[in-house]
Amino acid sequence: MREHLISKITHRDRTLLIALVSYRYLDMSQIQALFFPSQRTAQMRISHLLELGLVHRWKIFETNFYRWPSIILIAPRGAALVADMTDLRRNAAIQQAHLAADRRGRYWRTLSANWFFVRLAEASPRAGRNGLYRWLGPADLRPDDDGLGLVTEGCGIYLFPDGDVVFDLDWARADAARHWLRRRLDLYFRYFRCSSDPPIHHVLFIARSERGERRLVSAVRRRHRSWFMSYHRSWVTTIDHIDREGPLGSIWRYAYSFPNEPEGWCPPDDDERLSLEEFPKAPPEQVDPRGCIGRPEWWRFQPRELGET
């Protein structure tokens, strides 16, 4: 049965199925932006995967029967196939597929956060060492058996000619109750502790409003006093700034300055906003930039299948 299904799908289809396991939910416009040259091509391939029973499709309607792009998620049969193609545990992958299908009322946060990564890939140049090279979804990140329970909306590596920006994304949590927000921040600080030679890692906090942005900045600064050995750098912006200027624009406020910043990098003023390119960067890895997500046939130039761990 496994060989029969694999013979009916392409390399692109396999990468798409692995992406659905990793990211849980992608709508049709996101799938087209990442994998297909046109809407018609995307619809035809998704219809083929539906006929094989590898994916599910949700049709989303609002008042007056306005229809949003359909949401696609992995089916248990597709999750089992992905587990066979990668080193995922088969039972765990199938269970995750059932869990995603049961959370119809909770998909919006994940889908919105996925839009950030898709827009980041779309805004990237199509040439040179510049683009989103790695995107790991919630299913790939820090299982609960690590004892911390920290699962973010995604983790990415963005390539620049002079270095890489490695980041986690935390989407629209600033409006939560104060004690819950404090607990969430403590999870980040506890996870990113390091006593010597810490790497450069960023956490991008997205707030729904300017008020939420101010809450996040002040909360990060207060909590950092108790976690001075945590090495991640916190950056804050709003959904409105992303919509107006794009994810690569000068939209990020630096929430906390370290006593010893990287040599040659100067922290911005309190109200100054920087772009992703102006962040302190990790040393560049030797990778093929043709594998940056969103470029033509990018999946062929990645060293391993998307989402494989």
Order of alpha helices (4+ residues) and beta strands (2+ residues): alpha-alpha-beta-alpha-alpha-beta-beta-alpha-alpha-alpha-beta-beta-beta-alpha-beta-alpha-beta-alpha-beta-beta
